[in-house]
Amino acid sequence: MTKRRRFQQSESFQDRLEAVRAGNAREEAAKLPPGNRAADDILRKARQADTASHLDDWANSPELRAADMKLIQV
């Protein structure tokens, strides 16, 4: 019987999913001619997905929670 390889993910599932979506959107936009309105819209959505992922990381960061707990205790 072979042993199953296990490893710890360095990024959350949500982050990995957003990265794939943003990457796919950028690839799709690259296939369209430059300056195309559809390509611009796709790239805007990819940037929005990246920004949303970063904001989610920030909002759920342990440092931010620790600061909130200090405010509550005062």
Backbone as numpy.savetxt, mean C-alpha at the origin, in Angstrom:
# Nx Ny Nz CAx CAy CAz Cx Cy Cz
8.65 -37.59 4.08 7.80 -36.43 4.08 8.70 -35.18 4.08
8.43 -34.27 3.18 9.23 -33.05 3.13 8.67 -32.02 4.10
9.57 -31.23 4.61 9.18 -30.22 5.58 8.75 -28.95 4.84
7.67 -28.39 5.28 7.13 -27.18 4.66 7.97 -25.98 5.07
8.32 -25.17 4.07 9.06 -23.95 4.38 8.10 -22.88 4.88
8.48 -22.25 5.95 7.66 -21.17 6.50 8.53 -19.93 6.66
7.92 -18.80 6.45 8.65 -17.54 6.66 7.67 -16.46 7.09
8.21 -15.47 7.75 7.42 -14.36 8.26 7.33 -13.29 7.17
6.13 -12.84 6.90 5.94 -11.77 5.93 6.41 -10.46 6.54
7.17 -9.69 5.77 7.66 -8.41 6.28 6.63 -7.30 6.10
5.69 -7.50 5.18 4.63 -6.52 4.95 3.28 -7.18 5.19
2.30 -6.38 5.54 0.97 -6.93 5.78 0.34 -7.35 4.45
-0.66 -8.17 4.54 -1.36 -8.62 3.34 -1.95 -7.43 2.60
-2.50 -6.48 3.34 -3.10 -5.29 2.73 -2.05 -4.51 1.93
-0.85 -4.35 2.49 0.22 -3.62 1.80 0.65 -4.34 0.53
0.78 -5.66 0.63 1.19 -6.43 -0.55 0.12 -6.37 -1.63
-1.14 -6.42 -1.23 -2.24 -6.34 -2.18 -2.26 -4.99 -2.88
-2.09 -3.91 -2.13 -2.07 -2.57 -2.71 -0.88 -2.41 -3.66
0.27 -2.97 -3.31 1.45 -2.88 -4.17 1.21 -3.57 -5.51
0.54 -4.71 -5.47 0.23 -5.42 -6.71 -0.76 -4.61 -7.54
-1.77 -4.06 -6.90 -2.75 -3.26 -7.64 -2.10 -2.04 -8.27
-1.28 -1.35 -7.52 -0.60 -0.16 -8.04 0.36 -0.54 -9.17
1.07 -1.65 -9.00 1.99 -2.11 -10.05 1.25 -2.48 -11.32
0.13 -3.17 -11.17 -0.67 -3.54 -12.35 -1.21 -2.29 -13.04
-1.63 -1.30 -12.28 -2.16 -0.07 -12.86 -1.06 0.65 -13.63
0.15 0.69 -13.09 1.25 1.36 -13.78 1.62 0.63 -15.07
1.61 -0.70 -15.04 1.88 -1.47 -16.26 0.82 -1.21 -17.31
-0.43 -1.15 -16.89 -1.53 -0.89 -17.81 -1.40 0.51 -18.42
-1.03 1.48 -17.61 -0.87 2.85 -18.10 0.31 2.97 -19.06
1.36 2.16 -18.83 2.54 2.20 -19.70 2.21 1.71 -21.11
1.20 0.90 -21.25 0.81 0.38 -22.57 0.08 1.43 -23.40
-0.45 2.45 -22.74 -1.20 3.50 -23.42 -0.25 4.62 -23.86
-0.62 5.36 -24.90 0.25 6.44 -25.35 0.37 7.54 -24.29
1.54 8.21 -24.21 1.73 9.27 -23.22 0.73 10.42 -23.43
0.29 10.98 -22.33 -0.66 12.09 -22.40 -2.10 11.65 -22.58
-2.33 10.37 -22.68 -3.68 9.84 -22.82 -4.43 10.04 -21.51
-5.65 10.52 -21.61 -6.47 10.81 -20.42 -6.66 9.54 -19.57
-6.89 8.41 -20.22 -7.10 7.15 -19.49 -5.84 6.76 -18.73
-4.67 6.96 -19.35 -3.41 6.63 -18.68 -3.21 7.52 -17.47
-3.52 8.79 -17.61 -3.40 9.73 -16.49 -4.31 9.33 -15.33
-5.53 8.91 -15.67 -6.48 8.49 -14.64 -6.00 7.23 -13.91
-5.43 6.30 -14.67 -4.94 5.05 -14.08 -3.77 5.35 -13.15
-2.86 6.22 -13.59 -1.71 6.57 -12.75 -2.16 7.33 -11.49
-3.18 8.15 -11.61 -3.70 8.87 -10.45 -4.26 7.88 -9.43
-4.97 6.87 -9.91 -5.53 5.85 -9.00 -4.41 5.05 -8.34
-3.33 4.78 -9.07 -2.20 4.06 -8.48 -1.55 4.89 -7.38
-1.39 6.20 -7.61 -0.83 7.07 -6.57 -1.76 7.15 -5.37
-3.07 7.19 -5.61 -4.03 7.22 -4.51 -3.95 5.94 -3.68
-3.78 4.80 -4.35 -3.67 3.53 -3.63 -2.41 3.52 -2.77
-1.30 4.04 -3.31 -0.07 4.13 -2.52 -0.25 5.04 -1.32
-0.86 6.18 -1.54 -1.07 7.14 -0.45 -1.98 6.55 0.62
-3.04 5.88 0.21 -3.95 5.26 1.17 -3.23 4.21 2.00
-2.36 3.45 1.37 -1.61 2.43 2.09 -0.68 3.07 3.12
0.00 4.16 2.74 0.89 4.85 3.67 0.12 5.47 4.83
-1.03 6.04 4.55 -1.85 6.63 5.61 -2.35 5.56 6.57
-2.72 4.41 6.03 -3.17 3.31 6.88 -2.04 2.83 7.78
-0.84 2.72 7.20 0.31 2.33 8.01 0.54 3.32 9.13
0.48 4.61 8.81 0.72 5.65 9.81 -0.35 5.60 10.91
-1.61 5.48 10.49 -2.72 5.48 11.46 -2.66 4.28 12.39
-2.11 3.18 11.93 -2.05 1.97 12.74 -0.67 1.72 13.35
0.21 2.71 13.28 1.57 2.53 13.79 1.57 2.47 15.32
2.45 1.68 15.89 2.53 1.58 17.34 2.94 2.90 17.98
3.77 3.69 17.29 4.19 4.97 17.85 3.00 5.90 18.03
2.12 5.93 17.06 0.95 6.79 17.15 0.02 6.33 18.27
-0.14 5.04 18.41 -0.97 4.51 19.50 -0.38 4.84 20.86
0.96 4.76 20.97 1.61 5.09 22.22 1.39 6.56 22.57
1.45 7.43 21.57 1.21 8.85 21.81 -0.23 9.09 22.24
-1.17 8.39 21.65 -2.57 8.52 22.04 -2.78 8.07 23.47
-2.12 7.00 23.87 -2.27 6.50 25.23 -1.69 7.49 26.25
-0.62 8.17 25.88 -0.03 9.17 26.78 -1.00 10.33 26.97
-1.68 10.72 25.91 -2.65 11.81 26.01 -3.84 11.44 26.87
-4.25 10.19 26.78 -5.41 9.72 27.55 -5.06 9.67 29.04
-3.82 9.29 29.36 -3.41 9.15 30.75 -3.21 10.48 31.46
-3.02 11.55 30.72 -2.73 12.86 31.33 -3.93 13.42 31.99
